[in-house]
Amino acid sequence: MADVTSRRRLVAGVKESLRLARNQLSVFSRQVGTRLELKDADLDCLDLIDRAGPLSPTALARLTGVHPATLTGILDRLERGGWIARERAEHDRRAVQIRSLRDRQGELYGLLAGMNRSIEEICAGYSDAELAVVADFLRRTTEAGETAVRDLP
């Protein structure tokens, strides 16, 4: 019985640590956004555009779960700030593609540098096998989040 109780405590500790990490990362993201004059949703969209772009507004709305009308406001702010460009798609001149612009990326990377250094230092304390487990856990947690979003009523 002690093993079951111990396991429950460990699992509860993992869940609590994820909640605390999510909260702290949210605070960090909000602070970065404030310095760049971007809202949280703007920063999230910019990250998705940077990683998965160029994207259509419809594809971005699907990835973010943001209503298209709300997304239009986000894209307007990002475009005004020089973070993205809206361009006609090559395959269909009626369609629009959104891509990130590199001009301001240095500002963003500068604000993220301290956190990136900290993550590198944390990772240095783990073996390759341990890092593989951590990466697998985070990937699977991300997939669980994606499933949870799809399953919301």
N, C-alpha and C positions, 0 to 999 in steps of 0.2 A: 504493500500500500504506500510505503514511503516513496518508492520510485515514481508512482503515479502522481503523488502530490508534488514531488520535486519537478517532474516534467511539466505539470500544470503551472508551477511557479516560473519555470524557464520560459514557457510559451507566453505567459502573461507578461513577463519581462520584455520579451521580444516585441510584443504588441505595444506595450507602453513606450519602449524605446523608439519604435516607428512613429508613434504619435508625437513624441517629443521632438524627434528629428524633423518630421513634417512641419511642426509648428516653428521650429528654429529656422528651417530653410525658407519658410514663408516669410518670417520676419526679415531674414537676409535679402530675399528677393524684393520685398517691399522697399527696403532701404536702398537697394541698387536702383530700383525703378524710380524712387523719389529723386535720387541724384541725377538720373537721366531724363527726368520729367516724363516718365512712362507709368501707366497704371499696371497693376499686376497682370491683367488680361493682355495688355499690350506686349508686355515682356514675354508672356507665354506664347503668344502668337508669333512674335519675332523669332523666338527660339525654334518653333516648329517650321517656320518659313526658311530659316537658316539651315536647318537639318534636312528637311524633306523637300524644299522648294527647287525650282519654282512650282507653285501650286495655284490652282484655280481658287477663287473665293469659296466656291461650293465645297471643294475638297477640304479647305481649311476649316470651314464651318463644321463639317463632319468630324474632323480630327479633334476640334476643341469643344464641340457641343455648344458652341455659341450661336445664338439666333442670327440669321443673316443680316437683319437690320442693325443689330448690335455690332456685328463684325464690320459693317461698313464704317461705323464711327471709329472703331479700332484702327482699321486700315487707313482712314483719313488722317488720324493722328500720327501713325507711323510714317506715312508718306510726307506729311508736312514737316516732320522731324528729320527727314533725310535718312530714314532707316530702311525703307522699301521703295520699290518702283512697281507700278502697275503697267504692264505691257501687253500688247496684242499677242495672242498665241500664234505661233508660226503655222500650225496646222489648221487653224480656224480664226480668221481675222475678226470674227465677232466675239470670240472668247477672250478673256483677260487672264493673264498669268501674273502672279505676285512673286517677286524675288527680292532677296535682301541685298542691300547695298553695303559695300565694304568700307565706305568712307568713315563711318562712325564706329566700326567694330572695335577699334583700339580703345575707345572710351569704355566700352562694355567689358572688354577683356581686362583692362586695367583694374576695374572694380571687382572682377572675379578672381584676380590673381592671388590674393591672400587665401581665399577659400580653396583654390586649386592647389596651392602649396601645402595647406593643411591636409588635404586629402592625400597628396603624395606622401607626406610624412606618416600619416596613419597607415597607408598601404605598405610602406617600407617595413613596418613591424609585423607583417604577415608573410607566410611562405606562399609560393606560387599556388600550391594546392589549396591553402586557406583562402586566397584571393579568388580562386575558381569557385569555391563554395559560396563566398559572399556575392560574387557576380551572379551566380545562378539564383541565389535567394532573391536578390534585387530584381532580376529579370522576371522571375516567377511572381513576385509581389506586384510588379508592374502589370503583368498579364491578369492577375487577380483583380486589380483595379479596373482594367479595361472591361473585364467580364462583369464586374459589379455595376459599372456605368451602363452597360448594355441591358442588364437585368433590372435596373430601376424601373418601378412602375410609372 
